[in-house]
Amino acid sequence: MFQINVVEQCKANDRMAQMQLYKQYCEGMFYVAMRYVQNSNDAEDVVQESFIKAFQRIHQFKGEVTFGAWLKRIVINKSIDFLKARKQRLVELDENYLQLTDDEDWTVENDISIDQVKLAIGQLPDKYKYVVMMFLIEGFDHREISEVLGLTETTSRTRLLRGKSYLKELLKEKAYGTGS
């Protein structure tokens, strides 16, 4: 009930209510942005732009999801837009190299650390990296991923499978010391 009242106050352009929502969600949204842009100054910019957009479009918030989930989508979109604008590392993967496997196995070798997995995710080409991050880290399903990224659900599934295969290859290189 509290959150609905604050959002309604924000819709009426109440600056105190806007500040209240900002304080409640700022830190969490900063960490979401950091997972994508990987630079604290850039993440702060993305979060600021996201809140500006959220408050400009708060009348579009219908309460079908929590305000935090609605805001998180804005932050992810802004992060991706930021990276696209900066044209960060455009690496294309020869898609014929990968073989699709439709399994739910996300296990890796025991000697691979979480930090190595995160680093390897960061090395994925963008079209796979965003889907893998949104699925594994953000917990989005394919319907949500397809809405945020403007893809079909089939494309989201395909990119997740290909990203996972590519990720396993990167981790295998690290495990056996064949990587650079």
Secondary structure by P-SEA (a helix, b strand, c coil): caaaaaaaaaaaccaaaaaaaaaacaaaaaaaaaaacccaaaaaaaaaaaaaaaaaacccccccccaaaaaaaaaaaaaaaaaaaacccccccccccbbbbbcccccccccccaaaaaaaaaaccaaaaaaaaaaccccccaaaaaaaacccaaaaaaaaaaaaaaaaaaaaaaaacccc
